[in-house]
Amino acid sequence: MSNVDLIVAYLSGDLETEKRKDFEERISKDAQLSAEYHEVSDAWLLVKEQIAARNEDSFRQLLKRIMKKHIPPGQKPLQG
């Protein structure tokens, strides 16, 4: 397993407890692996943020279409 594969497995929670602990120990002792981990981790967080933003935008667009279809013109939606 490459370092990137290992890092992604760690970030996604796919490593078993013992492998996770071993990986954390390796990061603390290996400066190159630690640097690679931080690079991949930063990219991982950006991707997660983009997916969350896209999901929120999609939800808002869907909600607007539903409201337009089911709420008569001039009637305000319920506020909660």
LOMIRO-208757 format. One record per residue (C-alpha): x, z, y. Coordinates in steps of 0.001 Angstrom, whole numbers, plus 500000, padded with zeros to 6 digits. Last residue first. Example, Ala and Ser with C-alpha at 12.3 -4.5 7.8 and 13.67 -1.06 7.14 Angstrom:
BEGIN
513670507140498940/512300507800495500/
This chain:
BEGIN
459856511340528237/458482508536530350/455720506377528932/456052502715529806/454476501534533049/451496499220532909/451617496308535349/451946493688532639/450735494989529259/453250496870527116/453699495455523604/455734492258524021/457740493245527087/458394496690525606/459579495174522334/461834492699524127/463273495461526341/463909497676523298/465725494850521532/467949494286524561/468697498016524830/469513498232521116/471825495228521314/473624496762524303/474002500082522467/475299498338519345/477777496342521440/478978499502523165/479397501289519825/481256498316518344/483537498121521375/484243501865521217/485056501646517501/487402498709518153/489165500609520922/489524503674518696/491088501640515876/493499499973518313/494686503395519494/494968504584515880/496976501500514911/499479502113517698/499570505873517077/500134505381513344/502936502889513982/504679505419516226/504253508148513593/505516505824510871/508640505124512942/509150508803513769/508917509895510115/508667513675509674/505256514554511130/503750511273509969/504984511905506413/503338515342506395/500041513859507549/500292511235504800/500927513838502126/497937515856503367/495706512771503270/496969511882499793/496083515383498569/492641515353500174/491669511880498965/492134509070501438/489127507009502523/488451508880505760/488424505722507880/491480506820509842/493440507656506683/492513504395504940/493462502520508116/496816504320508229/497503503584504558/496644499922504983/498870499771508070/501715501495506230/501436499011503382/500000500000500000/
